[in-house]
Structures are given as structure tokens and as C-alpha cells.
Amino acid sequence: MDNNLTPREIVAQLDQYIIGQEQAKKAVAIALRNRYRRQLLPPELQEEVAPKNILMIGPTGVGKTEIARRLARLADAPFIKVEATKFTEVGYVGRDVESIIRDLVEISLHQVKQARMEEVREKAAEQVEERLLAALCPEPKGESSPSPLVMLFGRQGGKEEEETTPAAPKKEERFSHVKERLLAQLRAGQLEERVVEIEVEDNSQKTLELFTGFGMEEMGFNLQDIFGQMWPKRRRRRKLTVAAARKILQQEEAQKLIDMEEATAAAIRRVEQNGIVFIDEIDKIAGPEKSVGPDVSREGVQRDILPIVEGCTVNTKYGPVKTDHILFIAAGAFHSAKPSDLIPELQGRFPIRVELKSLTKEDFRRILVEPQNALVKQYVALLKTEGIKLTFTAEALEEIAAVAELVNSRTENIGARRLHTIMEKLLEELSFSAPERGESEVSIDAAYVREKLTSLAGNEDLSRYIL
């Protein structure tokens, strides 16, 4: 990402994928820009400026998760989406909230490793070429090693001089010539389907399942990580095509060229300075506390989330991670609960409140065609692979949007996700018969949409189960 993007430019980037919700886009754009501003401050002041966490309120399917996900991609920042309902209060069986930060560090380390491997790609490719060439053209086996007695007393009768023949240099010359010819073919891509036998690392990991005092949680500790160099890495031989072997060897050689200590430090630094945590369904852990039943630990989960949001140090297998400057974005529909039902301390840690609006007929129409990943564009591309040129008239799009709005108003409002169901039902027959149609053109008009959908949309009982 260009750190100099202004909030207006950030919103313009988000507009390419998300329709409407201008208020939410402005809030996340300001939060992202504030990170850039903070980096320009003196070091002593940087530590004092905390991110302004955001609470998004709105029904499902209106873009809450997509805004956060696109923001993370735009910022090239470590990002994790978690469901608040997946976590339990310390003392109950389930995942503890600190696993959010541990998972975020893993994501960040993967991103850093990918970037470092790209930097050393060319150097690694040279090493891969050497290993493939050695597999394609093994070195000729030399004479067997002399016995210890021969090494101690020497050869008798001057046999050492007799064994040196003029054939040896010619043999080496022939081998060199073959090797050069194979190298040229390898670089020209003529040997991609040839099978070679290579030695690779055995990446199958042995894990331990730990039973902690606070409940049972499977922690994927690799035994190699625990015991370090006590156990050498296992290797095994595999027969693969040159093309498949190149991918595996490229990963291996690039890994060898990476300084893992530096990469780990960089990953932790990225989490601490640029990490984004999206906590969905936070409304499900809000509400009046019950003394019995499955909701017994809802307020406890809020209390456990609180230290991470306000800033603490979480121990991970890569080292301690400070959460003081991680941006937290929480979201929920808040149908049966209100933001004020959260514990006061947690409310105060989400100072920016943004309400996302329900989608209208016009929003649905725009969602169908305007975003870069618009549904209509996806279906047109999918059916094009079968030789079908699919088009939609403007009236058809209006009709689809009207059906989506009608069904959402009569049944559960699931936002833009309703369009996925409607489009699948609309194009069901066409998708099924596409391979038999061959090269053809199909135009979807308003009459076709009404024929396929109006009867279902008009029947409330049917639409509950089908649309």
C-alpha cells in the first residue's frame, strides 16, 4: 500500500468492492490514515497515541466484514477475523481470547516469509537448477575408496601409476557435454514432464495435544520446535516430474536463504504496529447476564477481551507481543441486544460507533454490476468457459434487485447474501444445460426473471425455504 493515500483515496479504493455505507468507509479510512500520521510523530509521542477502535452496527450482509477485509488488503497488514462466540471465559472448555493474537502472529509470519522468499527467488532458482541437474544427470561414480591397509602402506608394485589411464579425461569431457546439453533443455522448458528422484524434507509434523488447567485446547506444537536441533530434520526421496519438483525445491532453497530470526522479529513488529483484528458477532456476547444456561460466561468473555483491546502483552511461541497499537474493529447486528449492554469498560474501548444501513433496491442493482467482483461479472465469466455469451438487460437487473428487496423484507434480512441465492435459482437451468448448448448467446430479460422468480418470491412460505 502507498502510505500516503488520503482518506478520500482510501474510500475510493473501497468503493471498487463495496456499495454504499459511506459513513463506515470514512471511519476506517480515517483510522488507517491515523496510523500513517502516527509514524511521523516523535518516538516518545508515538507510544502515547492509541488507535481509535471501531464498533460497526448493522444487519448481516451489508458489508461490515468486507470493509475490514478490504482495508487490511489495502494496508497490506496482518488481518484476522474471529467470531466472538468461539471464545469462552477462562475456566471453561474452549478457546481463550489470547489465541487471537497467536493466530495473528502466524498470519503475519507467513506474509513476511512470502515477501522474503520473493526477494531471494532468483538466487533460489539458481540453486534449484543445480539440484534438478544433479537429479537428471548424476555424477559418475568414481573408484571405490582404498582400504585402510592400502592407505597405510601404499600400493604395491607401482599399481597406482598403472591405473591412471587416458580414458578418465575423456569420460569427464563426455559428462560435461551431456550436462551442458541437459542444462540448455532444462532452461528451455523441454524437460518439464520428465520424472526425477529428489530428496526433500519430510514436513509431516508430530504434534502434542496439551490439556491446560483452564480447559482442553489443542495446541499445535511441532516437536521439532520444542526440542530444536536434538532431532535432525527427516528427509525422504520422492519421484516427481521436473515441474512439480521445481516448486518444492524452490520453497526449500528460498527457506534456506531467509534469516528466520529477522523474519520473526519483522512479523511481530508488523502485528504490533499494523495488525487489524475484526471481532464479529460481538452482540452475541452482550446482553443481561444469566445465572444458568449456555450464556453463563458471556460477560466473562467480554472481561477477557478487554485487556487485549486496551493493551497488554501476549506470550507466543515467537516471543511477547504488545497489543497496544493493534486496531480492533468489532461488529454485530444488535437485534436483541444494544451496544450499551456491553460492559462499560469495553464500550469505552470502542469510541467510534458506525451504523450501517440496510440495503435498498438501488443498492442491490449496483451490487450486481458495479464492484470489480460483481456477481453478474462472475456468472458471465463462468458460462463463457462453456462457450455461452451471457448478457443481462437493465430491466432484468431492476427485477432481480426488486425480488431481493421483497424477499428480505418478508423473511429474514440477510442483505447482499440474498443475491447469491436468487442468482443461483435464476440461472439453475442454464448452468445445468450449458455443456449441451455449445456456442450460443443468452440474454436474460425482465420476463425471464419474472418467470423464474416471481412465483417463488410472491409465496412467502416457499421463499423462506428456497430464496
Buried (B, 14 or more C-beta within 10 A) or exposed (E): BEEEBEBEBBBEBBBEBBBBBEEBBBBBBBBBBBBBEBEEEEEEEEEEBBBBBBBBBBBBBBBBBBBBBBBBEBBEBBBBBBEBBBBBBBEBEBBBBBBBBBBBBBBBBEBBBEEBBEEBBEEBBEBBBEBBBEBBBEEEEEEEEEEEEEEEEEEEEEEEEEEEEEEEEEEEEEBEEEBEEBBEBBEEEEBBEBEBEBEBEEEEEEEEEEEEEBBEBEEEBEEBEEEEEEEEEEEEEEEBEBEBBBEBBBBBBBBEBBEEEEBBBBBBEBBBBBBBBBBBBBBBBBBEEEEEEEBBBBBBBBBBBBBBBBBBEBEBBBEEBBBBBBBBBBBBBBEEBEBEBBBEEBBEBBEBEBEBBBBEBEBBBBBBBBBEEBBBBEBBEBBEEBEBEBEBBEEBBBBBBBBBBBBBEBBEBBBBEBBBBBBEBBBEEBBEEBEEEEEEEBEBBBEBBBEBBBEBBEBEEEBEEBB
